[in-house]
Amino acid sequence: MEVSVRELKGRLSAYLRKANAGSEVVVTSHGKPMARLVAPRGGQKPPVGIEAGAIACLRRQPWIRPGHGKLRVPRATVRLKPGEKSLAEIVHDQRR
């Protein structure tokens, strides 16, 4: 089924329901096809194990270094003298 951009904008929910039900909706602009609405593969839910597949794909990349599983919090690099305010305190005071 073909639908113009204007018609699609006016009745988007209806056309999304039709696409989800299995119909292919071709969106046209000035009579030329611009996009196609179809239901996602495998229904509404993403395939099982998609996160594991994505992680495995990332680990194969040479520029990715996996973590050690421990969260490291960086130490403060600036030591404040007694009576000095931290940047967070200065910003807090200015926002009041």
N, C-alpha and C positions, 0 to 999 in steps of 0.2 A: 504494500500500500504506500502511496506517496502523499506527502502533506507539505504544504508551504510553511516557511518559517513563521509567518504571521498566524496561521491556523494552529501551529504547534504551540506558540506562545500563549494563545488563548485557551487551549485545552490540553496542556501538558500532561496533567495527571491521567487523563483518559488514554492518551497515546502511550504513556509509560505502562499502563495496565495492559494494553494490547501487545506491546513488545514483550512484556513479562509473560504473557499467556502463550507466546510462541510466534506471534506475527512479526514480520520484518517491516519496520517503518522507515521509509526513505524520506529524508528532509530535503526539500528543494528550495532554491532561491532563484527567482526569475526563470523557473523551469529547468534549472540545472541541478543535479544531485549534489548536495553539500555534505550530508552525513547520513549515517544509518543507525537506527536504534534496534538492538536485538537483546534478548534475554542473556544474562551472564551464563557462561558454561557451568554446568553442574548445579544449576538452580541458584537459590539465593545465597547459600553458604559457600565460603571459599573452600577449596579442596583441603582435606585433612593433611596436616603436616606441612602446610605452606610456609610456616615460620621456620621449620627445620630446613626446608629446601633453600629458603632465602639466606639463612645463616651459613649453610654449606657453600652456597654460591659466593658469599662475601669472603669466606675463609680461603677460597681458591685464588683470590686476587692477591697479587704479590705485594701490593701497597697496604694491605690490611694486616694489622698485628692484633691477634686476640689478646684480651686481658687475662689477668691471672685469677680472676674471680673475687679478688679482694678490692674493696673500695678504699682508695687512698685519698685522704684529705690533705691538701697542701698546707704546709706550715705558714704562718704569717711571716712575711719577709721584712716588714717594717715594724720596728719597735717604737712604741710611743713613749715619750718622756712623761713623767707625772704631770698631770694637768692638761696635756694635749688631748684634743678630740680626734676620734677616728673619722674617716671620710663618711661613714654611715651616719655618725652623730651630726656632722656638719650639714649633710643633706637633709636629715630629719629636722634640724633646727630651721633651715631655710624654707622648708615646706610648711612650717607652722604659720 
